[in-house]
């Protein structure tokens, strides 16, 4: 009887769960609190944890020296996959990865993949092209604008080339003017601009307020701006980074990841243009038709857009 009780007691004890077999990490160049795309990368890791039952670590390293140290430490832990969001510092990943051939490294927004380093690239010029078509269809003006400021973004800045291509193609004498910040809103309006692209990751409140006062309408990259200023924002550039990260992680989990660039275009569902509910991009049949036709042309490869160098 004693043996039975002891055996039953042992069987009833809660055993710790087995460690995850797929281990991933994310190294950021800055915190996620004030950076929408960094927050999106964190969301991507949460999805990887949930959907692939992965072990997940997220770290921040601001200096090049610290990034190298943390990369080495993560690789030494035998992580299966390490995402690196270090725009402009992809060489750090390439240089360090060679010493850890049993791990995969993925440079988010990087280039020059090789060996056990893959890269993720986002063709935001496709979404920018749709934005240019939107600007040309909504406004009769021969000029459109691009607003700088807000720190810029190596991801969303690529939308500018597509925006210019589309607007200049739709307007025989079309011009796209550039200006910066809240004062730039007044400059663009004085030139007759009615619609502008504002590709900053975080839209400045002062810029949005000035647009509301002057009547300048925007295509933005900051989704929060569309919610707060729906009468200013015609549409939002979309970069679904969590979805892209999950797809790449699935490749690594399946053992099919390669040392190449994984490029996400308009047809991938990762890059897109999202009209603001109630805006002309939704309510005007002429605009809806123009965007539908432009989307089909881009995804079919009929439209060629010159990419900006990284």
N, C-alpha and C positions, 0 to 999 in steps of 0.2 A: 504493500500500500504506500509506503514511504517513497519507493522508487517511482511509482505512478504519479504521486503528487509532485515530486521533484521534476519529472519529465514534463508533466503538464504545465508546471510553472515556467520552465525554460521555454516551452513552445509558445507560451502566452506573452513572453517578453517582446516588446516592439523592437524590431531590428532596424538599424539605420539604413536609409536607402543607398543603393550602390552609387558610386561616383559617376557623373556623366561621362559617356564614352567619347563625346564630341565636345572639344573645349575651344572656345573662341575668346577673342579679346578685341577691344577697341581702344586705340590710342588717339587722343584729340590734341590739337595744338592750342586749344583754349577751352574754357568752360562752356557749358551748354546753356547756362542761365539766360544770357542775353543774345544768343545766336540761334536763330530758328533752324538752320541746317544741322548744327551740332546737336540740338535737341532731337531733331529727326533721326540722327544717327543713333542716339541713345534708344529711341523708340524701336529702331531697326534691331538693336541688340536684344531688346525685350521680346520682340517677335521671334528671333532666332532661338532664344531660351525656351519660349513656349512651344513653337512649332517643331523644333528639332531636338527638344529636350537636352539642350546644350548647357555646359557650364560656361558662364559669362563673366568677364572682368572688363571694367571700363576705367581707364586712367587718363590723366591730363598731364601733358609735358609741354612747357612753353618754349624753352631754349633748345637749340640744336643738340647741345651736350646732354641735356636731360632726356631728350627724345631717344638718343642713341642708347643711353643707359637703360631706359625703360624697355626699349625694343629688345635688347639683349636679355633682360630679365624675363620678359614674357616668353621669348623663344626658348630660354633655358628651362622654362616650366613645361616644355613640350606641348605648347598650344597647337592645335590642328590648324587654326586659322586666326590671323591677326589683321584686323582692318586698321588702316592708318589714314587718318584725316589730317594730313599735313600739307595743304596746298602750297606749292612752290618749293617744298623740301622733299620731293619724291626721291632725290638722290640718296638721302639718308636711309630710306627703306631699302633701296637697291644695294647699297654698300654693305649694310648690316645683314641682310637676308642670306647672302651667299654662305655665311658661316653656319647657318641653321637649315640645312636642306630638308629636314624632316617636318618643317612647318611651312605653311603657305602664308604669304603676306599679300595683302590687297591694298593698293594705293587708291583711295577714293579721290577722284579728280586728278589722278596722276597720269604719267605717260612713260613710255620706254620700258615696258614690261620685259622680263627675261627670267629664265630659270624658274625659281619658285616665287616669283613676284608677278602678280596680275594687276591690272589697272581697271578702274571704272570710269567711263567717260559718258557725259550727258550732252546730247545734241540739242542744247537749248536754243540754237539758231532756228530749229524747226518751229518751236513755240513762238519765237520772236517773229518769224515770218507770218504766222497767223495774226499776231498782234499788229503787224504792219498793214495787213489786209483789213483788219478791223478799223484801224485809224483812217485808212483811205476811203473806206465805205461809209463810216459814220460822219466824217467831216468833209465838207466841200473845199476846205483850204488846201492850198498848194504846198503848205509846209506842215511838218510834224516835228516833234521834239524828243530829245532824250535827256532825262534829268540825271545828273550825277549827284554825288554826295552820299551820306549814310555809310561811308566806309567801303562801298563797292563790294563786289563778290566775284571771285574767279569762276564761280559756277554760273551765275545769272548774267554776268557781263556778256557772255557769248550770244545772248538773245539780241543784242544790238545789231549784229551783222544781218540777221534775218529780218529784223524790223526795217532796216534801211533798204534792203533788197526789195522787199514787198512794196513798201510805200513808193519808192522811186519807179518800180515797174508799173504801178497802178496810176501814177501821175506823170504825165509826159514831162512836165517841168517841176516835178516834185523835189523838194529839198528837206533834209532832216537836220535840224539845228540842235546844238548841244548847249546846255547850261547847267549850273550847279546850285543845289540848295533852294531855300525859300526865295531868295532874291532872283534865282534863275527862273522861277515861275513867272515873275513879272516880266523878265526879259523875253521869255517865249511868248507870252500873251501879247506883248507889244509888237511882236513880229507876225502876229496873226495865227499862232499855233493854237489849236483847239484840243489836240490829243497828243499825249507824250508817253513814252516808255520810261518807267522808273524802276530799274532793275536792282535796287538796293535790297539786301536781305532784310533789313529793318527799315521801314519807312519812317522818316522823321515826322513827328507830330506837326512841327511848324510848316513843313512842306504841304502836308495834307490840309491843314487849316487854310493856307494861302490858296491852294487849289480850289477849295470850297468857296472862298470869297471871290476869286477871279473867274471861276467857271472852267478852268483847265481840267480836262478829264484825263485819267491815267490808266495805263496797264501796269500793274505792280508785280513784284515778286513776293511781297509780304502778305500772306493770306489774312493776317489779322487786320490789315488796312481795309480790306474789302468789307469786313464785318462792321468796322467802326465808321467807315465813310462810303457807304454803298452808292451814294449819289455822285461821288467823285470817281470811284474805281469802276471802270468798264469790265475789266477781266483781270485774272491773276495767272501769272506764269506758274506752272506746276512742275515740281521735281519730287517725285515720290521716292525719296531715298530709302525709307524702310523696305519698300517692296524690292528695290534693286538689291539691297544687301541680303535679303532673304534668298533671292534667286541665286546670287553668287555663293552664299553659304550652302545652299542645296547642292550645288556643283561640287563643292569641297567635301561635303558629307557623303556624296555618292562616289567620290574618287575620280571625278571627271573634270575637275578644275584644271585650267591650262595657264601657262605663262603668257597671256595675251591680254589685249584690251577688250573688255566687255562694254560695248557701246550701246547706249539706250537712246532710241530715237522716238519720234512722234508715234510710230506704230507699236511701240513696246508697252504703252500704257503707263510708263514711268514719267515721260515728258509730255506735257500737254498745255493747253490754254483753257482756263475755266472761266466762262462768262459769269459776271455777277448777277444773281437773280434780280429780275426787274430792269436790267440795263438794256440798252439798244441791241446788244449782242444776243439777247434772248427774245426781245419783243418785236424787233423790226425784221419782217420776213426777208427783206433785201439783204440785210446784214447776215442773217442766219444762212441764207443761200450762198453768199460769198465765202463765209467761213467753211461751209461744208465742201464747197468746190476746192478751196485752197488746201484743206486738210487732205482731200483725195489726191490732189496734185503732188503734195509733199510726200505722202506715204507711197505713192506709185513711182516716185523718183523723177517725176516730170520737172519738178523745180529743183535747181541746183543752187545751193547757198554756200558762199565762200565762208569757211570757218576762220575764226580768229585764232591766232597762234597762242599757245599756252607757254 
